[in-house]
């Protein structure tokens, strides 16, 4: 294993220390429990947005803490969910009196721990709601999850909902917006190589030089198919067609009902994209793929969308939700409306995202 680390057990802490030192004007780092939060938090009257998950996916989530996105991020160890006490203490730190929205990727550990954090926060008088992101069309059930995994749409929701919070939306409004973003987003990824978790020291899975894994998860979970390597146009065609041809997807998710004061089952359905839709196209590096290759993916993606009568009106290209040094990419398509476009274009200033 060749990595720029000291001890594997210090990997997450030392990385966060470096980030906090480099961006002390934007973020602060709390220890015991660990979380990253906005340097200007709490902001009175503003809904605070918190997300988190296992480390190893940087810059998600700590790199997105700042004006226009997250108020706090709770990092677990590599590919390991953060704990409820991390989320509770983060909520206490950033609550400005208008409540907390937790944006949660649909992985079993994350779902369970964020639900516990919501209950703990409410027991201490902090309003909080959870919205799950489950946008990965590759598999319905896989390792670490029940239902579809939460991937690329997560950070699109963080950007759009973060802008809404800055604009003064209240907690139910932001929760409804986040749910709508999730219902309009679809993602799928591809791996050319595995990655190596520092504590393990060996690749998570094995791929020969002539193999690729379609539909891979961000932790190295198996995808839909292991196949012979293909050209980038062929790979892009497979990923894009999987998103565009995805049938209506219905499922039951748990959300906190403030009126009833309990968890309730919510029936949700994603509808397919249709001709004339306006899209945000997000081409993401899994960590080891250069930008030049991502633009080749985007080139083919744009061609296919145009042929299908879909209009890409916004895009995002780069390493935003990674899997350590894995080579590969993912594509996320999000159907936009006027409100989402306005919020997407709003100013943002974080360690890893500024405009």
N, C-alpha and C positions, 0 to 999 in steps of 0.2 A: 504493500500500500504506500503510495506516494501522495502526501498531502501537506499543505502548509499549516501544520498544527503542532502544538506542544504535546500535551497529553489528551487522549480522546475524551476523558472525563471533564476536561476544561474547555472543550471546543465551543460549546454554546455560550458559556459565560464570557470567555475572552473575546468572542466575536461581537457580542453585545457591548462589551466595554469599549471596543474599538469604534463601534458605531456611535455610541454616546459621546465619546471624546471628539469624533470628527464632526458631529452635528449638535453640539451643546446649545446652540441657539434655537434648535427646533425641538429636541427631545431630552428627557431625563430617564435614567435607569434606576428602577427600584430593585433592591435585593431582599430575598427572604420574606415573601415570595418574589419571584422575578416577574417584572413586567416593564414595558416601555410606555411612557406617556408624554403627552404634549407639554412642552416647557411652560406654556401659558395656562395650563389647566389648574383648577376647573374654571370654566367660562360660565358665569351666571346666566341663567335663562336659556342656555343652549342644550339641546339633547346631545348626549355623549354617545359615540359609537365605538364599540369595542369588538375586536375579533381576535383570533388566535388559532393556534394549532401547533403541530410538531415543527421543530426547526428543520432545516435542510431544504426549505422551499424559498429561500431568500431571493428577492427582497420582501416577498410576502412573509409576515404581516408587518414586522417592525419597521420596514422601510417605507411604509405607507402611513405612519403616524405623523400628523401635522395638520396645518390649516387646509381645510377642504377635503379631508379624508378621515382617518381614525383619530380618536382621542387617546386610545390606548391599545396595545397589543400584548397578548399573553403567549409567550413562546414556551413550548414544552421541550423536552430533549428531542434529539433527532428522530423524526417520524413517530413521536409519542405525544399524545394529547396533553395539554396543560391541565392543571388541577383546579378544582372549584375555588380553593382559597386564593389562587392567583387572580382569578376573574373577580372575586369579591373585593379583594384589596384594590384592584385596578378601578373597579366601579366606585369605591369610596374616594379614591384619589381624584377622579375626573368628573364626578357627578356635580353638575351645576344647578341642580334643583328641578330639572325638567325631565329626568329619567335617562335610562340607558337602553340602547338597542344593541343586542348581541347578534352579530352576523356569524353564522355557524355553518361550516362545511359538513355535509352529511357523511360523517364517519362515526361509527358506534361510540367510540370513546369521547369524541368531541361532543356529540349529542347528549350523552349522559352527563358529562361534567358541566356543560353549559346549562342544562336544565337544573342541576343542583345549584349552580351559581345564581341563577335567576331566583330560586326559592330563598337562598341565603340573603341575597340583596333585598328582596321584598320583606324579609323578616326584620331587616334593619331600616325599613322605611324608604328604600330606594326603588322607585318604579323601574321595572325592566321587562323587556320583551325579547323573544328569540325569533329569528327568521332563519330557516334552513335553506342552504343552497344545494341543489341536487341536479346538476346540469349535464353530467357525463352520459352521453347516449350509448357508450360502448357496451355496458353491461348493466343489468338490473340489480343483480346481487353479486358481490365480490368479497374479497378479504376486507375486513375492517368495516363493512357497511351492510345495511339492509336498504335495498332500493338503489337508486343511482347515486354515484359519488358526487361530491361537490368539488369543482375544479375552477376553470377559468372565469366563469361568471362571477365568482366570489369577489375578485378585485374590481370588476366593473360595477358591482353593487356598492362596494366600498367607496368608489369614486363618486358615483351618482348620489348615493345617500349621504355621503360626507358633505357634498355641496348643498344638499337640501337642509342639512342640520345647520350649516353656516348661514343659510338664507332664512332660518327661523321656523322651519317646519316643526310641528309638535310630534310627540312620540307616535301616536297612532298613524299620522300622515306618513312618517318615515317608514314605519313598519309596512304599511300598505304599499308604498313605493318599492321597498326592497323585495317584497313578495312578487310584485309585478315584474321587476327586473328578472327575478329567478324564472318566472313562468315564460319569459320571452327569450331566454338564453339557452344555447346548446353548445356542447363541447365534445371534442374527441382528440386523443393523442396517439403518438407513435414513438416507439423507442428503437434506436439503432444500437445502443449499448446499455448496459446496466449502470448502476452507481454503487459506490462503496460507502456504507455507513461507518464513520470513524471507529466506533466502539466494536464493530465486527471485524473490520480489516479485510474482508473479502467481498466480491461483488454479490449483490442481492440475488441475482439470477444470471444464468449463462446464455449468451447469444453468440453463435459463430459469426465469422466475418461475412457470411453470406446470408444471414437471417435478420429479420426485423420482427418486432412485436407490435401488432395493431391493437389499438384500444387500451394501451397501457395505463395504469394508475400512477399517480404522482409519488407513491411510495414503492413503486416497482411491482405493484400487483399485476397478475396476469391480465391480458387483454382478451380480445375476441378471437385472435388467430396469430399463430407464429408462421411466417411465410418467408419465401425467398426474397432477397432484397430487390427493390424495384426503383425505377427512376423517380425523381422528385415530382414530376407531373403525375405519374401514376399514383403515388402516395397521396398527393394533394387531392386528386380526383376521388380516391376512396374516402378520405376524411370528409371532404366537402359534401359528397353525395350522401354520406351517412347522416350528416346534419340536415340536409335539405329534404331527404326522403324519410326522416324520422316520423313515424305515425303519432297521433295524439297519445300522450302519456299521462295516465291518471294514477294517483296514489293518495294515500292518507298520511298526513303529517300532524305532529302534535305542536300546538301553539298555546301560549298562556292567554286565557280570556280574562281581561281585567274586570269585566262586569260580573262574571261568575266566580272569580277568584280561584280558578282551577285550570288544569290542563285540559284541552279539548281536542278532539280529532277534527281536522280540517281536510275536506276533499278538494284536491287541486288537479287541474288538467292543463298540460302544455298543448297548444295547438300548433300545427305545422306552419312553416313559413309559406306565404303565398305571393304570387306575382304582384309587383308594385311595392312590396315592403321595403322600408328603409332600414339598413343594417349598420351596425358597428362590427367591423371585422378585426379580430384580435388573433395575431399569429405569434405564438409564444415559444421561446426556446426553453427546453427542459434543463438547461444549464450549460451544456457543452457544445451547443450548436451555434456557429457564428451568425451574425446579423446578415451577412451576404447570402447565406443559404435561406434564411427566413424570407428575404425579399423574393427569392425564386418561388417559394411557396406562395407568397402573397400574389405574385404575378399570375399564377395559374388560378388561384382562388378568385381573383377579380374577374378573370375571363369567364369562369363558370357562372358566377353570380350574374354577370351581364347577360349571358346566354339564357339564363332562367328568368330574366326580367326583374331581378332584385338589385336595388340601388345601394351600394356601399357609400354612406355619407360621412362616416367617421372610421378611423382605424387606429390600431395600436400594435406595434411590432417590436419585439424585444424579449429579454429574459425577465419576466415579471412573476411567474409562479413556477419554480424550478424543482428539480429532484437531484440536488447536489450537482455532480458533474455529468449526469446522464446526457448522452447525445440523443437528440430527437426533438420533436415539436408537438404542439397542440394547436388546434384551431377552435376558436369560439366565435359564434355568430349571435348577435343580440339584436332583436327587433326593437327599433327606436320609435318613440313618438316625440312630439314637440317638446314636452316637458323634460324628457330624458336628454334630448340634444342640448337644451339650454343648461341643464345641470352638468352634463359632461364637459361643456365648454367653460364652466366656471373656473376661476383661479384655484390652483392647488400648490402647496409648498410643503413637501416632505423630503426626507433624505434621498428617496429614490424616484420621486415624481414631482416635477415642477413645470408649471406653465401659467 
